[in-house]
Amino acid sequence: MKKWIWILVAVCLIAVVGIAAFGAKDGSFQAGDPSAVTLGPAAGDRFTTLYAAHQPGETVMKVGGEEIDWNTYIGTLTSLIAQQESQMAYYGTAMDWSTTYDAEGHTYADLVLDQTENTLKQLIAVEKIAAENGGGLTEADKAEMAANIEQILQHNFGEGATEEELNAYLAERYMSRAFYDRMISQNYLLNNTFNALYGENGEKLSDEEALAYLKENNYVYASHILFLNTDENGEPLSDEAREEKLETAQKILDELKAIRDQEKLVSRFAELKQEYCEDGGKISYPDGYLFQAGQGVMVQPFEEGILSVGEYELAELVESDYGWHIILRLPLDPDAPAFDPYGSGSTARVLAAEAMFNERLDETAAAQELTYAEGFSRPDLLGSLLADK
């Protein structure tokens, strides 16, 4: 189930307005039960003066050749403002829009204006790449979106609620229903386009492409047999028990080093791992860990042990804070599950396909030229609008 980090700004925007892309076609990017979503407060009087600066249908910019009207722009902007303020409030901090976040002196007010433009670029980029690669909405997608909206209506406005109530709600947030529908379609388009290009599980990506991605991004693959330096209560082992475990570990390592045939080595290693390994991770990753080196994913001694040897080679006995590791480095495998502490279980092939897809999306978004209409300039968010926040 793919969660598209690339479109996070747009998804956050949707969540603030009320519907967070629930149950895209294959169940991906589910933000929760759509029937339990509570719509947020109206944008508020502090945006009244800003909104009055232009007419609702007035074109204020072009993005990728598409005219963007004031309602679309201001609806995106105010939603992102609310999203940022909500995040800060969650951590018990008031949002200070005059705070700078980089060495060039850009403020968070500048940042949210940039996010608004980037969100609009992303929106159009997703639609373009979907249209070019057969990733458009299906009838099933449209039916699911309609069903989700019906659940939202009933939860927020009661039994028998009409879409006019949702439209009025959106209008209070300076957003048209047409734009809202476009936003909630994003994850469907992303999933459909990804599947068209790479297959639902990346199966259209060749082994060569997947392996090239893993090598370029410093992935390593290894299996280990861990001997813990603590007892069943988590207490440090006695000197005698430590010595006994260390002796057993060295004996097993010596046995494995004597095996010259690669296939026999892997087979015997698996048998001994099943018998002796005290790493709870062997249940989720029975064949070993595939991870990106240099990212602090694994403890340093373990990673250094892997990097000290080549494929089908055994490292010298490694000691870490957990205990002693017998490490067998394995060749990269596109279909091995990449290590994820959150348990997503994505294979290396899927990771490679998603990285390529995100790069394609980035390039498409960057290619969308943005030009302001005559008479339009970025709002002054550090003026009276946010002075009292």
N, C-alpha and C positions, 0 to 999 in steps of 0.2 A: 504494500500500500504506500504509494509515493506521496510525500509531503513536500510541496514545492516551496522551498525556502526562497527561491528567486523572486517569487511573487508575494513575498511576505507583506510588503507595504500595502499592496492592494487587498490582501486578505484581512489585514488588520483594519483597514478601512471598512470592509464589509461587516466585520464583527462589531465595530462601533455603531454602525447604522442599524444592525439587528440580526442579519442572517449571515452566518459564517460558513458559507459553502458546504452545507451539510450533505454528507453522503454523496460525494461525487461518484459518478458511474460505478466504480468498483469498490465504493466504500471508503476511498482514500480522503485524506484531509477532513475527517469528521471532527468537528469542533464540539460535538455533544448532541444531545437529543433535541431536534428542532422544536419539538412540542414544549420544551422547557425554556426556550429562549425568551428573556424579558427585554423588551425594547427600551432603549435608554432615553434620557431626558432630551427635551428640545434644545436646539443650538443656543438659545438665550438671547436676551436683549443686547448683549455686548457686541453682537455681530450685525445689529440693525444698521448702524451707520455705514459699515463696510459694505453690506449687501446693497445699500442704496446708491453706491457709487456707479453702478452700471445697470442696464436693463437685463432682465432674466434671460432673454433669448439673444442678447448681443454677443457677437463673435469677439472673443478677446485674444484668441491665439489660433494658430494652426499647428497640429502635431502630425507628422507624417502625411501631410496634405489634407488632413481632416480638420474641419472647423470645430473648435471647442467653444461653446457658449459660456456665458457668465455663471449660469446655474450649475453647470457641470464643474467648472473650476472652483467656485466657492463651496459647493457641496463636498468636493474632495478635500479642499483645504480645511474647512471647519471640522470635518470628521477626523482628519489626521491630528489637528490640534487637540480635539477631545481625547483621542487615543493616547497621545503623548502625556496629557495631563492625568489621565486615568492611570497610566503606568507609574508615574511619579507618586500619585496619591496612594497607590498600592504599597509603596515602600515608605509611606508616611512623610513624603517631601513635597512641598509646593513647587510648582513649575516656575522657574525664573527664566523667562524667554530672552532676557538680556545677557545671560551667561554665555561665554564663548566656549567653544569645544575644540578649537584647533589653533595652531600658531599664527594663522593668518587673521585671527580675530573674528571669525564667523560666529554668529550667535545661533541659539536654538531656534530663533525666529527665522533666520536664514535657512536653517536646516529643514524646517517644516515646509518652507516654500519650495526648496529643492525637491523634497519628497513628493510634493504635489505634482510637480512637472514630471518627475520620474515615474510616478504612478500612472499618469496619463500616457506616457511613452510605453510603459509596460503593457497597459491595456491594449493599445493598438498593435503592439508587437505580437502579443499572443494571438490576437485575431488574425493578423496577417500570416503568421507562420502556420496557424491552423488551416487557413484557407488554401495555402500553398501545398499542404501535405496531407490533405484529407482528414483533418482532425476536427471537423465541424460538429455541432450538436446533433445528437440523434433524437429520434422521437421519444425514446426511453429517457434520455437526459431531460428533455423538456417536461415530460410527465412527472419525473421525480422532483424537478424544481418546483412545479406547480403544487405538488402534494406537500412539499416542505413549507411553502408559503401559506398554504391552507392551515397547516398545523400552527404556524406562527400567529396567524390571524386569530384562531380560536383561543390560543393561550393568552394573547395580549388584549383582545377586544371582545372575547366571549363567543359563545355558540351563535352561529348565524352571521358572524362578522363578514363584511364585504371588502373587496379590494380597494374600494374608495377610501376606506378608513386607513389602509396602509398608505395609499397615495397621499392622503392628507398629512399623515405622520411624516412621510418623506419630505413633503413640501415645507414643513416646519424646520427641516434641516437643509433647506435650499437644494434639494436633490430631486431630479425628475425620476419617474418610475422607469423610463427607458434606460437611463444610465444605471440605475440600481440593478436592473435585470442583466445588463451587460457585465456588471461587476460579479454577480453571483454565478455567471456562466464561466468565469475564468478557469477554475480548476477542472471543470469538465473538458474544456478545450485543451488544457495542458495535458491531461491524461490521455485524451483521444489522440492528440498529435504525437505524444511520446510513443504510444502503442503502435501508431502507424509507422513511425520511423524506426523504432528499435524493438518492438514487441513488448508485451506487458511485463515480462521479466528479463528484458534485454536480449532475448534469444536471437534477434536479428543482427546483433553485434557479433562480429567474428572473434574467434579466440585470439587472433593476432592483434586486433584493435584493443581488446580487453587487457591482454598481457602488456601491451605497450603503455596503456594508461597506468597499470600497476607499477611498472618499472620506473616510469617518469615521475611518479609520485611517491617513490621510496617505500613501497609496500614490501613486507617480508612475511614469510609463512613458516611456522615451526610448531612442532609438538614437544611437550615436555612431561617429565615425571617429577612431581614435586614431593619432597619429603619435608613436612612441616617441622619447624623448630619449637612448636608448642604442643601441649597435650590436649586431650579432648575438652578440657575446661578453659583452654586458651592461656594456660600458664606456661612459662618457659620450661623446657625440658631440663632434667638434671644433667649433670656432666656425663654421667654414665649413659643415659638415654641418648644424648646428643652423639656421643662417640659411636654408639651402636648404629644409629641411623646413618651417620656419615660413612661408616664402614660398609653398610648395606648398599648405599647409593654408589660408592666407588666400585663395589663388586659388580653391580648391575651395569655400570658404565663400561667396565672392562670387558664384560661379556659381549656387550653390544659392539664395542670397537673391534672385536675379533671377527665380526660378520662382514664379509666382503661383498656379498650379493645385495644389491639395493632392495630388491623385492623382499628378500628374506629379512633384511634389516628392518624395514618398515613393519612387516608382519610381526616380528618378535618384539619390536618396540611397543606396538599396540597391545600385545599380550601382557607385557610387563607393566605398561601404563595402567591397564585395567586392574592389575593386582596390587600395585604399590602407590599409584598417584593419589595424593591427598588434596588435590586442587578441585574444589567444587565446580569450577568452570568446565571440567571435562564432561559434564552432563550436557551442557549446551553446545560445547565445542569439542566433541569427542576426537576429531581428527587433528586438532591443533588450532593455533591462533593465527589469523591473517590480519595484519594491522599496519598502519602507516608509521614507519620509524621516524624518530625525531620529534614526535608530537606529545611525548609524555604519557602515552596511552598505557604503556607497561613500565614496570620498575626498571631503572637504568641497568642494573647488573644483568637482568634477563635479556634486555634488548642488546646489550653489548655482547653477551654470549652468542646470540644468534648471528650478529654481524661479524663475529670472529671466524666463522666457518662458511663453507660453500654448501650447495645443495647436496643432500644425502650425507652430510658430514655431522659428526657429533662434537659439540663444544666440550672443553674441559669442565669439570664440575663447577657450577656457578652457585655462589651463596648470596642470597638477598635477605631482606628483613623478614621474609616469610619462611625461609629455610633453604634447602639445597635443590637445585634444578639439574636434571639431566636433559639436555636440549638436543633435538634432532631437527636440523633445518631442512625444510621441504621446498620443492619447486613451486612457484606461484601457480595457483589454480583459479581460473576465472569463475568457477562455480562453487568455490568454497565460501561459506558465510563469513563476511568480514566482522571482526570483533566490534561489538557495540555494547557499552555498559547498560544501555537502555533496552537492549534485546530486540532490535528491529529485524535482525537476521538477514539483511540484504546481502546478496552475493556480490562478489567482486565485479561480475559482469554487469549487474544492475547499477552498481556505483559508477562504473565506467560510462555506461550509457547515460545516466543522469548527469554526470559531469559534462559530457559532450553536448547533451541537450541544453543544459544551462548556459554553456558557452555560446551555443547557437542563439539562444534567447537574448543573451546579453548583447551580442553583435547586432541582432535585429532591432533591439530597443535603442541602442546607440545610434543606429542609422536613421531613426525617426527624427527628421529635422523639426525643431520647434521655433516658431517665429511669433512675436507679439503683433497683435493688430494695432493699427494706428490709433493713438490716443490711450492705449492701455500700458500700464506699468505695474510692477509687482506691488501689492499692498504693503503699507507701512505697519507691520505688526507690533512694532515697539512704540507706536503712537498711542492714541487714546484707547484703541481697541483692547489692549492687554495691560494697560497701565495699572489697573486695580487687581490684577491676578496675583 
